[in-house]
Amino acid sequence: MKFKSIPIPVICCTLVLTGCAFNRPVSKINSASAEAPSPQSESVKLGREDSSRSFPLKQVAYRTPDSPSEETQTLALQVSTQPSSQPILKPFVESQRRLQGTKLSEVAPGIRWQTENGPTLPSGNAYDLESLLSIAAANNPTIRQARYQISGTLAQALQAGLYPNPRLSYVAENIGSEGTAGEFQGLEVTQRFVTAHKLDLSRRKYLKRAKVAEHLAMMQQFKVCNDVRIHFAKALAAQQTLAYRQEILKTAEDNYLTTRELFNLGQANEVDVHRINADLRRHQLAVLAAENRLFQERMQLSAVIGVDLSEGPLEGELTSPRGMIQLNQAMERILTQSPEVLAAYAKLSEDRTTIRREEVEWVPDLVVSGGSGYNFESEDPVASARLEIEVPLYDKNQGTIKQAYVDYCRQQKEVRRTEMHLRMRLAEEYEQYITALQHIMSYEETVLPESKAAYESALHSYKVDRTDWPRVLEMHREYTMRRIEYVAHLVDRRVSEVLIDGFLLHGGLEAASNPNPPGHIDSTPNPR
């Protein structure tokens, strides 16, 4: 029998094709096995420690794009229970099956915010923004402080306008004259008559200061309300981010299991195993960080509203229905209606009244005294009368008038400084707002739809045996990361909107401002 010589290139191609058939990815092996005409196949062996267990039928679970963390669909891989000449491994096993040392509770054990297993999304009574604002209005201490400032200033106005009390004196003169009890013994009444409308000007001054306190109280209310809105939005974002991080962790667990089984088949090496172990731990730590952030935001929200929140979810939307804020309109509104600017102008009006009050301080008051008594020497009833007036030869209140005028000039510059400071803060906040708005629009129009489409395309390619399961998991993780970034941009937009609409005020736990700034004159105990 003669044998024809076979060309060397044909032999090489044949060997290469044969090698590829034995080294296809897992999904390809499954597909080839499902289509194999042989009625018998070998039992599936999963893991080195589970080599004695066989699984006659397995399904591949994958997450849908709309609800990947909860609902799953199944793609059946028909694996025969009969023995075969080639070992077959499905590319994904149930996510509920955990290997030793991969549980979230085993990461940094004992180091948790409050509970051993970290927070879960609470299932008690839900809190919405309106209810939290009502609670804060009744319990935040700084709002009470600001109201007390108003009451205290009104009390000063009351005191400053009170007329001086008369003085009652008992007078005994020339006691012992010629052996008598004295030439005069009797009662005398002294009364100061205030001139130049001093009391009226003093009362008007403190009433204007009470107006300053009202603007400061309004400013404090904006601070508290803005802080409640900001921390509520951040807590909502932390709640949503935790859910997304848990979803990514499930994907990382799926990838971990798949890589381990590929390693058992010889289709992955130790480098891949070490890398996937570190990757799984990183995602577990990301979930713990998200849990810690949720605890922090809820605790800060509780501090701002003034009461401890019971276990319960937060209900609200991070998206905003309003259109884009126009910079010029926001600038005009803030510079004309901000409580900071109004308080500065009210203080300027008070300082103007203070100048008028100090300008009449030098006008002398009249002090009138009079009384009746008895002259024991002449044995006659007698009377007394006295008039006192201070002659302003040297002290005409020059220094205090100048100080009041300097305070007025300084307050004029304070009004200007407040307006310039508001412009600067608005520029900073509007930059963050417009940047967040640009990202949100781009994410909604392009980034999220394209990321979702990439994930769905990878999933479809896996179904028709054109890509591997790890690739699908990677696309799902990328899509979820884009959703986390989208949530962060929503928070940035919401925070900027709250601050711009709320006159750039925040710091709901800072002490309420004093209507009389340091350095301004104030007379006590008889204010004027």
TIVO-563778 format. One record per residue (C-alpha): residue number from 1; x, z, y. Coordinates in steps of 0.25 Angstrom, whole numbers, m for minus. Last residue first. Layout:
% residues N
<i=NUM, u=X, w=Z, v=Y>
...
//
This chain:
% residues 528
<i=528, u=m118, w=299, v=418>
<i=527, u=m116, w=308, v=406>
<i=526, u=m117, w=323, v=408>
<i=525, u=m109, w=329, v=396>
<i=524, u=m102, w=319, v=397>
<i=523, u=m98, w=307, v=405>
<i=522, u=m95, w=294, v=398>
<i=521, u=m84, w=284, v=403>
<i=520, u=m81, w=272, v=394>
<i=519, u=m68, w=273, v=387>
<i=518, u=m73, w=272, v=373>
<i=517, u=m86, w=263, v=372>
<i=516, u=m99, w=270, v=375>
<i=515, u=m110, w=263, v=366>
<i=514, u=m103, w=269, v=354>
<i=513, u=m102, w=259, v=342>
<i=512, u=m109, w=263, v=329>
<i=511, u=m99, w=267, v=319>
<i=510, u=m95, w=256, v=309>
<i=509, u=m103, w=255, v=296>
<i=508, u=m111, w=242, v=300>
<i=507, u=m98, w=235, v=303>
<i=506, u=m103, w=221, v=307>
<i=505, u=m107, w=213, v=319>
<i=504, u=m104, w=199, v=322>
<i=503, u=m117, w=197, v=330>
<i=502, u=m126, w=199, v=317>
<i=501, u=m129, w=184, v=316>
<i=500, u=m114, w=181, v=316>
<i=499, u=m111, w=192, v=307>
<i=498, u=m122, w=189, v=297>
<i=497, u=m119, w=175, v=297>
<i=496, u=m105, w=178, v=294>
<i=495, u=m108, w=187, v=283>
<i=494, u=m117, w=177, v=277>
<i=493, u=m107, w=165, v=278>
<i=492, u=m96, w=173, v=271>
<i=491, u=m106, w=178, v=260>
<i=490, u=m110, w=163, v=257>
<i=489, u=m95, w=159, v=257>
<i=488, u=m92, w=170, v=246>
<i=487, u=m104, w=166, v=238>
<i=486, u=m99, w=151, v=238>
<i=485, u=m86, w=156, v=234>
<i=484, u=m92, w=163, v=222>
<i=483, u=m100, w=150, v=219>
<i=482, u=m87, w=142, v=219>
<i=481, u=m81, w=152, v=209>
<i=480, u=m94, w=150, v=200>
<i=479, u=m91, w=135, v=200>
<i=478, u=m76, w=137, v=197>
<i=477, u=m80, w=146, v=185>
<i=476, u=m90, w=136, v=180>
<i=475, u=m80, w=125, v=180>
<i=474, u=m69, w=133, v=173>
<i=473, u=m80, w=137, v=162>
<i=472, u=m83, w=122, v=160>
<i=471, u=m68, w=119, v=159>
<i=470, u=m66, w=130, v=149>
<i=469, u=m77, w=123, v=141>
<i=468, u=m70, w=110, v=139>
<i=467, u=m73, w=97, v=144>
<i=466, u=m79, w=84, v=139>
<i=465, u=m87, w=89, v=127>
<i=464, u=m101, w=84, v=132>
<i=463, u=m105, w=99, v=135>
<i=462, u=m92, w=102, v=142>
<i=461, u=m93, w=90, v=151>
<i=460, u=m107, w=96, v=155>
<i=459, u=m101, w=109, v=158>
<i=458, u=m90, w=103, v=166>
<i=457, u=m100, w=95, v=174>
<i=456, u=m109, w=107, v=176>
<i=455, u=m96, w=115, v=182>
<i=454, u=m92, w=103, v=190>
<i=453, u=m106, w=102, v=196>
<i=452, u=m107, w=117, v=199>
<i=451, u=m93, w=115, v=207>
<i=450, u=m98, w=103, v=214>
<i=449, u=m112, w=110, v=218>
<i=448, u=m104, w=122, v=222>
<i=447, u=m93, w=115, v=230>
<i=446, u=m101, w=104, v=237>
<i=445, u=m114, w=107, v=245>
<i=444, u=m116, w=122, v=243>
<i=443, u=m101, w=125, v=243>
<i=442, u=m99, w=116, v=255>
<i=441, u=m110, w=123, v=263>
<i=440, u=m105, w=137, v=259>
<i=439, u=m91, w=133, v=263>
<i=438, u=m95, w=128, v=277>
<i=437, u=m104, w=140, v=279>
<i=436, u=m93, w=150, v=275>
<i=435, u=m83, w=143, v=285>
<i=434, u=m94, w=143, v=296>
<i=433, u=m96, w=158, v=294>
<i=432, u=m82, w=162, v=293>
<i=431, u=m79, w=155, v=306>
<i=430, u=m91, w=160, v=312>
<i=429, u=m86, w=174, v=309>
<i=428, u=m73, w=172, v=316>
<i=427, u=m79, w=165, v=328>
<i=426, u=m90, w=176, v=329>
<i=425, u=m80, w=187, v=329>
<i=424, u=m72, w=180, v=340>
<i=423, u=m84, w=177, v=349>
<i=422, u=m89, w=192, v=347>
<i=421, u=m75, w=197, v=352>
<i=420, u=m76, w=188, v=364>
<i=419, u=m90, w=193, v=367>
<i=418, u=m86, w=208, v=365>
<i=417, u=m73, w=206, v=374>
<i=416, u=m82, w=200, v=385>
<i=415, u=m91, w=212, v=384>
<i=414, u=m79, w=222, v=384>
<i=413, u=m73, w=215, v=396>
<i=412, u=m86, w=219, v=404>
<i=411, u=m85, w=232, v=397>
<i=410, u=m71, w=234, v=403>
<i=409, u=m76, w=231, v=417>
<i=408, u=m87, w=241, v=416>
<i=407, u=m77, w=252, v=411>
<i=406, u=m68, w=249, v=423>
<i=405, u=m80, w=251, v=432>
<i=404, u=m84, w=264, v=425>
<i=403, u=m69, w=268, v=427>
<i=402, u=m69, w=264, v=441>
<i=401, u=m82, w=272, v=444>
<i=400, u=m76, w=284, v=437>
<i=399, u=m63, w=284, v=445>
<i=398, u=m71, w=283, v=458>
<i=397, u=m81, w=294, v=456>
<i=396, u=m81, w=297, v=471>
<i=395, u=m72, w=309, v=470>
<i=394, u=m65, w=311, v=483>
<i=393, u=m75, w=314, v=494>
<i=392, u=m87, w=314, v=486>
<i=391, u=m94, w=326, v=492>
<i=390, u=m102, w=334, v=482>
<i=389, u=m115, w=339, v=487>
<i=388, u=m121, w=353, v=486>
<i=387, u=m134, w=358, v=493>
<i=386, u=m137, w=373, v=493>
<i=385, u=m150, w=382, v=496>
<i=384, u=m152, w=397, v=495>
<i=383, u=m165, w=405, v=497>
<i=382, u=m168, w=420, v=502>
<i=381, u=m177, w=431, v=500>
<i=380, u=m174, w=443, v=509>
<i=379, u=m168, w=457, v=507>
<i=378, u=m158, w=455, v=517>
<i=377, u=m147, w=459, v=508>
<i=376, u=m154, w=456, v=495>
<i=375, u=m156, w=442, v=499>
<i=374, u=m165, w=436, v=488>
<i=373, u=m165, w=423, v=481>
<i=372, u=m169, w=408, v=482>
<i=371, u=m162, w=395, v=477>
<i=370, u=m156, w=382, v=480>
<i=369, u=m145, w=372, v=476>
<i=368, u=m144, w=357, v=478>
<i=367, u=m133, w=349, v=472>
<i=366, u=m134, w=334, v=477>
<i=365, u=m126, w=324, v=470>
<i=364, u=m115, w=317, v=476>
<i=363, u=m113, w=301, v=474>
<i=362, u=m100, w=300, v=467>
<i=361, u=m107, w=296, v=454>
<i=360, u=m113, w=284, v=460>
<i=359, u=m103, w=274, v=456>
<i=358, u=m102, w=281, v=442>
<i=357, u=m116, w=277, v=439>
<i=356, u=m115, w=263, v=444>
<i=355, u=m102, w=261, v=436>
<i=354, u=m109, w=266, v=423>
<i=353, u=m121, w=257, v=425>
<i=352, u=m111, w=245, v=424>
<i=351, u=m105, w=252, v=412>
<i=350, u=m118, w=252, v=406>
<i=349, u=m121, w=237, v=408>
<i=348, u=m107, w=234, v=402>
<i=347, u=m111, w=243, v=390>
<i=346, u=m124, w=234, v=388>
<i=345, u=m115, w=222, v=389>
<i=344, u=m106, w=227, v=378>
<i=343, u=m118, w=231, v=370>
<i=342, u=m124, w=217, v=371>
<i=341, u=m111, w=211, v=367>
<i=340, u=m110, w=219, v=355>
<i=339, u=m125, w=218, v=352>
<i=338, u=m123, w=203, v=351>
<i=337, u=m134, w=195, v=358>
<i=336, u=m127, w=187, v=368>
<i=335, u=m113, w=184, v=363>
<i=334, u=m118, w=184, v=348>
<i=333, u=m129, w=174, v=351>
<i=332, u=m121, w=165, v=359>
<i=331, u=m110, w=165, v=348>
<i=330, u=m120, w=162, v=337>
<i=329, u=m126, w=151, v=345>
<i=328, u=m112, w=145, v=347>
<i=327, u=m108, w=146, v=333>
<i=326, u=m120, w=140, v=326>
<i=325, u=m124, w=148, v=313>
<i=324, u=m127, w=138, v=302>
<i=323, u=m141, w=138, v=296>
<i=322, u=m148, w=150, v=290>
<i=321, u=m152, w=152, v=275>
<i=320, u=m140, w=160, v=271>
<i=319, u=m135, w=161, v=257>
<i=318, u=m131, w=174, v=252>
<i=317, u=m145, w=178, v=247>
<i=316, u=m151, w=192, v=245>
<i=315, u=m153, w=202, v=234>
<i=314, u=m144, w=213, v=232>
<i=313, u=m144, w=220, v=218>
<i=312, u=m147, w=234, v=216>
<i=311, u=m140, w=247, v=212>
<i=310, u=m143, w=257, v=224>
<i=309, u=m137, w=254, v=237>
<i=308, u=m131, w=266, v=244>
<i=307, u=m136, w=269, v=258>
<i=306, u=m130, w=266, v=272>
<i=305, u=m133, w=251, v=273>
<i=304, u=m118, w=248, v=276>
<i=303, u=m113, w=257, v=265>
<i=302, u=m122, w=251, v=255>
<i=301, u=m117, w=237, v=258>
<i=300, u=m103, w=242, v=257>
<i=299, u=m106, w=247, v=243>
<i=298, u=m113, w=235, v=239>
<i=297, u=m102, w=226, v=244>
<i=296, u=m91, w=235, v=237>
<i=295, u=m99, w=235, v=223>
<i=294, u=m101, w=220, v=224>
<i=293, u=m86, w=218, v=227>
<i=292, u=m82, w=227, v=215>
<i=291, u=m91, w=218, v=206>
<i=290, u=m84, w=206, v=211>
<i=289, u=m71, w=212, v=209>
<i=288, u=m75, w=215, v=195>
<i=287, u=m79, w=201, v=192>
<i=286, u=m66, w=195, v=198>
<i=285, u=m59, w=205, v=189>
<i=284, u=m66, w=199, v=177>
<i=283, u=m62, w=185, v=182>
<i=282, u=m48, w=189, v=183>
<i=281, u=m48, w=195, v=169>
<i=280, u=m54, w=182, v=163>
<i=279, u=m43, w=173, v=170>
<i=278, u=m32, w=182, v=164>
<i=277, u=m37, w=181, v=150>
<i=276, u=m39, w=166, v=153>
<i=275, u=m25, w=164, v=157>
<i=274, u=m19, w=172, v=145>
<i=273, u=m28, w=164, v=135>
<i=272, u=m24, w=151, v=142>
<i=271, u=m9, w=154, v=141>
<i=270, u=m11, w=159, v=127>
<i=269, u=m15, w=145, v=123>
<i=268, u=m28, w=137, v=122>
<i=267, u=m33, w=127, v=111>
<i=266, u=m27, w=135, v=99>
<i=265, u=m41, w=138, v=94>
<i=264, u=m40, w=152, v=97>
<i=263, u=m35, w=149, v=111>
<i=262, u=m47, w=141, v=113>
<i=261, u=m55, w=153, v=109>
<i=260, u=m48, w=161, v=119>
<i=259, u=m50, w=151, v=130>
<i=258, u=m65, w=150, v=127>
<i=257, u=m67, w=165, v=128>
<i=256, u=m59, w=166, v=141>
<i=255, u=m67, w=154, v=147>
<i=254, u=m80, w=161, v=143>
<i=253, u=m75, w=174, v=149>
<i=252, u=m71, w=167, v=162>
<i=251, u=m85, w=160, v=163>
<i=250, u=m91, w=174, v=161>
<i=249, u=m82, w=179, v=172>
<i=248, u=m86, w=168, v=181>
<i=247, u=m100, w=173, v=180>
<i=246, u=m97, w=187, v=183>
<i=245, u=m90, w=182, v=195>
<i=244, u=m102, w=174, v=199>
<i=243, u=m111, w=187, v=198>
<i=242, u=m101, w=195, v=205>
<i=241, u=m101, w=185, v=216>
<i=240, u=m116, w=186, v=218>
<i=239, u=m116, w=201, v=219>
<i=238, u=m104, w=200, v=229>
<i=237, u=m111, w=190, v=237>
<i=236, u=m123, w=198, v=238>
<i=235, u=m114, w=210, v=242>
<i=234, u=m108, w=202, v=252>
<i=233, u=m121, w=198, v=258>
<i=232, u=m126, w=212, v=258>
<i=231, u=m113, w=216, v=264>
<i=230, u=m115, w=206, v=276>
<i=229, u=m130, w=209, v=278>
<i=228, u=m128, w=224, v=278>
<i=227, u=m116, w=223, v=287>
<i=226, u=m124, w=214, v=297>
<i=225, u=m135, w=224, v=297>
<i=224, u=m125, w=236, v=300>
<i=223, u=m118, w=228, v=311>
<i=222, u=m131, w=223, v=317>
<i=221, u=m136, w=237, v=318>
<i=220, u=m123, w=242, v=324>
<i=219, u=m124, w=231, v=335>
<i=218, u=m139, w=235, v=338>
<i=217, u=m134, w=250, v=339>
<i=216, u=m123, w=245, v=349>
<i=215, u=m133, w=237, v=357>
<i=214, u=m142, w=250, v=358>
<i=213, u=m129, w=258, v=361>
<i=212, u=m127, w=249, v=373>
<i=211, u=m141, w=251, v=377>
<i=210, u=m139, w=266, v=377>
<i=209, u=m127, w=264, v=386>
<i=208, u=m136, w=257, v=396>
<i=207, u=m145, w=270, v=395>
<i=206, u=m133, w=278, v=397>
<i=205, u=m130, w=271, v=410>
<i=204, u=m144, w=271, v=415>
<i=203, u=m145, w=286, v=413>
<i=202, u=m132, w=288, v=421>
<i=201, u=m138, w=278, v=432>
<i=200, u=m151, w=287, v=433>
<i=199, u=m143, w=300, v=434>
<i=198, u=m134, w=295, v=445>
<i=197, u=m145, w=289, v=453>
<i=196, u=m137, w=291, v=466>
<i=195, u=m139, w=306, v=467>
<i=194, u=m141, w=318, v=457>
<i=193, u=m147, w=330, v=463>
<i=192, u=m140, w=343, v=457>
<i=191, u=m149, w=355, v=457>
<i=190, u=m145, w=370, v=460>
<i=189, u=m155, w=381, v=459>
<i=188, u=m152, w=395, v=465>
<i=187, u=m158, w=409, v=461>
<i=186, u=m157, w=422, v=469>
<i=185, u=m148, w=432, v=475>
<i=184, u=m144, w=432, v=489>
<i=183, u=m138, w=442, v=499>
<i=182, u=m133, w=451, v=487>
<i=181, u=m137, w=463, v=479>
<i=180, u=m136, w=472, v=490>
<i=179, u=m126, w=482, v=494>
<i=178, u=m122, w=476, v=507>
<i=177, u=m119, w=463, v=500>
<i=176, u=m118, w=467, v=486>
<i=175, u=m120, w=453, v=480>
<i=174, u=m117, w=442, v=491>
<i=173, u=m124, w=431, v=483>
<i=172, u=m132, w=431, v=470>
<i=171, u=m136, w=417, v=465>
<i=170, u=m143, w=414, v=452>
<i=169, u=m141, w=399, v=448>
<i=168, u=m150, w=388, v=442>
<i=167, u=m144, w=375, v=440>
<i=166, u=m153, w=362, v=440>
<i=165, u=m151, w=352, v=429>
<i=164, u=m145, w=338, v=431>
<i=163, u=m155, w=326, v=430>
<i=162, u=m154, w=319, v=416>
<i=161, u=m150, w=305, v=417>
<i=160, u=m137, w=306, v=409>
<i=159, u=m143, w=314, v=398>
<i=158, u=m154, w=304, v=395>
<i=157, u=m144, w=292, v=395>
<i=156, u=m135, w=300, v=386>
<i=155, u=m146, w=302, v=376>
<i=154, u=m148, w=287, v=377>
<i=153, u=m134, w=286, v=373>
<i=152, u=m135, w=295, v=361>
<i=151, u=m148, w=288, v=356>
<i=150, u=m141, w=275, v=356>
<i=149, u=m129, w=280, v=349>
<i=148, u=m138, w=286, v=339>
<i=147, u=m143, w=273, v=336>
<i=146, u=m129, w=267, v=334>
<i=145, u=m126, w=279, v=324>
<i=144, u=m139, w=276, v=316>
<i=143, u=m135, w=262, v=314>
<i=142, u=m121, w=267, v=310>
<i=141, u=m127, w=275, v=299>
<i=140, u=m133, w=264, v=291>
<i=139, u=m145, w=270, v=284>
<i=138, u=m158, w=264, v=290>
<i=137, u=m153, w=251, v=295>
<i=136, u=m145, w=249, v=283>
<i=135, u=m157, w=251, v=273>
<i=134, u=m165, w=241, v=281>
<i=133, u=m153, w=231, v=280>
<i=132, u=m152, w=234, v=265>
<i=131, u=m167, w=231, v=263>
<i=130, u=m166, w=218, v=271>
<i=129, u=m154, w=213, v=264>
<i=128, u=m159, w=214, v=250>
<i=127, u=m157, w=225, v=239>
<i=126, u=m162, w=224, v=225>
<i=125, u=m167, w=236, v=217>
<i=124, u=m159, w=237, v=204>
<i=123, u=m152, w=227, v=196>
<i=122, u=m138, w=228, v=200>
<i=121, u=m128, w=217, v=198>
<i=120, u=m118, w=224, v=189>
<i=119, u=m107, w=233, v=195>
<i=118, u=m94, w=236, v=187>
<i=117, u=m93, w=240, v=172>
<i=116, u=m87, w=254, v=174>
<i=115, u=m96, w=257, v=186>
<i=114, u=m92, w=260, v=201>
<i=113, u=m81, w=250, v=206>
<i=112, u=m74, w=249, v=193>
<i=111, u=m60, w=252, v=187>
<i=110, u=m64, w=258, v=174>
<i=109, u=m59, w=246, v=166>
<i=108, u=m50, w=236, v=174>
<i=107, u=m57, w=224, v=166>
<i=106, u=m63, w=230, v=153>
<i=105, u=m77, w=230, v=159>
<i=104, u=m76, w=215, v=161>
<i=103, u=m74, w=212, v=146>
<i=102, u=m62, w=204, v=142>
<i=101, u=m54, w=214, v=134>
<i=100, u=m59, w=210, v=120>
<i=99, u=m67, w=197, v=119>
<i=98, u=m80, w=195, v=125>
<i=97, u=m92, w=187, v=118>
<i=96, u=m103, w=187, v=128>
<i=95, u=m98, w=173, v=133>
<i=94, u=m102, w=167, v=120>
<i=93, u=m91, w=157, v=115>
<i=92, u=m86, w=144, v=122>
<i=91, u=m78, w=132, v=117>
<i=90, u=m83, w=132, v=103>
<i=89, u=m72, w=132, v=92>
<i=88, u=m70, w=123, v=81>
<i=87, u=m60, w=124, v=70>
<i=86, u=m57, w=110, v=63>
<i=85, u=m59, w=107, v=48>
<i=84, u=m73, w=111, v=48>
<i=83, u=m81, w=123, v=42>
<i=82, u=m96, w=122, v=43>
<i=81, u=m103, w=130, v=54>
<i=80, u=m105, w=118, v=63>
<i=79, u=m103, w=120, v=78>
<i=78, u=m114, w=114, v=87>
<i=77, u=m110, w=117, v=101>
<i=76, u=m122, w=122, v=108>
<i=75, u=m122, w=121, v=123>
<i=74, u=m129, w=134, v=128>
<i=73, u=m134, w=137, v=142>
<i=72, u=m131, w=150, v=149>
<i=71, u=m139, w=158, v=159>
<i=70, u=m132, w=170, v=166>
<i=69, u=m119, w=167, v=173>
<i=68, u=m120, w=152, v=174>
<i=67, u=m133, w=152, v=181>
<i=66, u=m134, w=139, v=188>
<i=65, u=m122, w=132, v=183>
<i=64, u=m126, w=134, v=168>
<i=63, u=m116, w=143, v=160>
<i=62, u=m111, w=139, v=147>
<i=61, u=m113, w=144, v=133>
<i=60, u=m107, w=136, v=121>
<i=59, u=m114, w=138, v=108>
<i=58, u=m109, w=142, v=95>
<i=57, u=m113, w=140, v=80>
<i=56, u=m107, w=144, v=67>
<i=55, u=m98, w=155, v=73>
<i=54, u=m87, w=160, v=63>
<i=53, u=m80, w=173, v=64>
<i=52, u=m67, w=176, v=56>
<i=51, u=m58, w=171, v=68>
<i=50, u=m64, w=181, v=77>
<i=49, u=m51, w=189, v=81>
<i=48, u=m44, w=175, v=83>
<i=47, u=m55, w=169, v=91>
<i=46, u=m68, w=161, v=87>
<i=45, u=m68, w=154, v=74>
<i=44, u=m78, w=143, v=72>
<i=43, u=m82, w=140, v=57>
<i=42, u=m76, w=127, v=52>
<i=41, u=m84, w=114, v=51>
<i=40, u=m92, w=107, v=41>
<i=39, u=m102, w=96, v=42>
<i=38, u=m91, w=86, v=46>
<i=37, u=m97, w=76, v=56>
<i=36, u=m90, w=82, v=68>
<i=35, u=m98, w=81, v=80>
<i=34, u=m99, w=96, v=83>
<i=33, u=m84, w=97, v=79>
<i=32, u=m80, w=87, v=89>
<i=31, u=m88, w=94, v=100>
<i=30, u=m82, w=107, v=97>
<i=29, u=m68, w=102, v=97>
<i=28, u=m71, w=95, v=110>
<i=27, u=m76, w=108, v=116>
<i=26, u=m63, w=115, v=111>
<i=25, u=m54, w=106, v=117>
<i=24, u=m48, w=95, v=108>
<i=23, u=m35, w=98, v=100>
<i=22, u=m37, w=93, v=86>
<i=21, u=m43, w=80, v=90>
<i=20, u=m32, w=78, v=100>
<i=19, u=m22, w=79, v=89>
<i=18, u=m28, w=68, v=81>
<i=17, u=m29, w=59, v=94>
<i=16, u=m14, w=62, v=96>
<i=15, u=m10, w=59, v=81>
<i=14, u=m18, w=46, v=81>
<i=13, u=m12, w=41, v=94>
<i=12, u=2, w=44, v=89>
<i=11, u=m1, w=36, v=76>
<i=10, u=m6, w=24, v=84>
<i=9, u=7, w=25, v=93>
<i=8, u=16, w=25, v=80>
<i=7, u=10, w=12, v=75>
<i=6, u=4, w=12, v=60>
<i=5, u=12, w=5, v=50>
<i=4, u=3, w=m1, v=39>
<i=3, u=4, w=5, v=26>
<i=2, u=5, w=m4, v=14>
<i=1, u=0, w=0, v=0>
//
